[in-house]
Amino acid sequence: MSKSAKIHKRLSDALSITTLDVRNDSAKHHGHAGDDGSGESHFHVTLRSPDFAGKSRIARHRLVHKAMGAELVASIHALSLDLDV
């Protein structure tokens, strides 16, 4: 299973989601720092969830990282998050 699919599944399983888009941006960073050659090093996630209501930006990021799991987060060089209710 690709990292994009893992991210999508883990977030879908852990959070109430109204919108979820996982975009692999690794090709844009080919040859740059953090490019491990796997084609799965840089991701952008747009996520809308009522679970974020009343939570700070940091709390939302922590919730996403927890849902993804430490091993998946550690295997990604860059993770850009656009999170809202």
Buried (B, 14 or more C-beta within 10 A) or exposed (E): EEBBEBBBEBBBEBBEBEEBEBEBEBEEBEEEEEBEEEEBBBBBBBBBBEBBEEBEEEEBBEBBBEBBBEEBBEBBBBBEBEBEE
